[in-house]
Amino acid sequence: MIPYGRQSLDQADIDAVVAVLQSDWLTQGPTIERFEQAMAARCEAGHGVAVCNATAALHIACLAAGLGPGDRLWTTPNTFLASANCGRYCGAEVDFVDIDPHTWNMDARALAHKLEAAERTGSLPKVVVAVAFSGQSCDMRTMAQLAQRYGFVLIEDASHAVGASYAGRPVGCGEFAAMTVFSFHPVKIITSAEGGMVLTNSPQLADHLRRLRSHGMTRDPAHMTEPSHGPWYYQQTELGFNYRITDLQAALGLSQLDKLDAFIARRRHLAARYERLLADLPLTLPQAQEQAQSAWHLYVVRLQPERIRRSHREVFEALREAGVGVNLHYIPVHLQPYYRDQGFAAGDFPEAERYYAEAISLPLFPALGDEQQTYVVEQLRQLIQEPAQP
Ligand SMILES: *Cc1c(COP(=O)(O)O)cnc(C)c1O
């Protein structure tokens, strides 16, 4: 089976991890800071705070933004569960903004309308999580203006978008979002096995994120309520977590970062090739968001149901049977039983639901060969061009 995504590791990655195993520090050592600084430098951000995964990163980013019970977090329904769950971890109410029918990202106009209505009813969100779906940022310029106007904290969930750029600068630079979150899960652009990071330009937010990562503890006298008792002394000033990443993982992430440009170049090549090879088929192909250069985490196509005899499910299952490991990103989050229990129902976000009925993620990862890709395209072509068997 050709998977939809997979990591690319080389000997340098293996050597980097082994070197940490032979060192004095398996966790809380110097490699974590080197990884944070390298990511921050690469993304033109002031500070990086590495944690055990992007879900934890989203959680502490929301806490650092001040999100708590009685507050609201808005995100897109077309995302992984974590972009919404982070709000629930903080005790906040979660709501969604429907997607743009072309980019499949949160629709900035829909966000503006919903904010207008929420202002009238006194139910504005404290945090908006803008997900860079498939690797391309949302209309961040407009969303940042809305953040100013309505006073919410804009967090970019750029789990798909390590190495992407927007308005000529790297995603994560903090020009538009107060905090940007990356994931280093193996299916994402670069991996640390498990791992995540928050980037920010605010030293206060970075400090707070570091405390939240480690039990709410501080050894910095400036954050203490009384003078230090001695060299052993630390204080817990709020409730935090153990969300630390290990030095083993940071070493892998750091080594992978050396290959980021090559990974992105290969992903762009494959995406451009899909676009060429699929152009004549009854499919809707990904459309570029203005100003955004995608990292191409995913290559999603939408079947045009009125022009295809087979159902979405039939095409999906037949591709899997032909050894093409297609996937579906995403089941609209508001339709999950957990969120239905919070009051959501089918029909609430029709663009995301229509998208879900048509979308298929095709294999896309750096080691995918051109011939394998051609095979994927030919299988898809046969399925959607030929009439179904009676
Ligand atoms: C993968 C992903 C996450 C969660 O990442 P983990 O590192 O697995 O916790 C969050 N948001 C989006 C959009 C993702 O794709």
The ligand as an ORCA input file, in Angstrom:
! r2SCAN-3c Opt
* xyz 0 1
  C      -1.643     16.721     13.709
  C      -2.451     17.891     14.083
  C      -2.564     18.340     15.401
  C      -2.044     17.560     16.566
  O      -0.712     17.257     16.483
  P      -0.033     16.262     17.516
  O       1.422     16.644     17.429
  O      -0.297     14.878     16.998
  O      -0.615     16.489     18.848
  C      -3.260     19.506     15.638
  N      -3.834     20.201     14.647
  C      -3.763     19.784     13.368
  C      -4.416     20.598     12.305
  C      -3.089     18.608     13.048
  O      -3.052     18.181     11.781
*
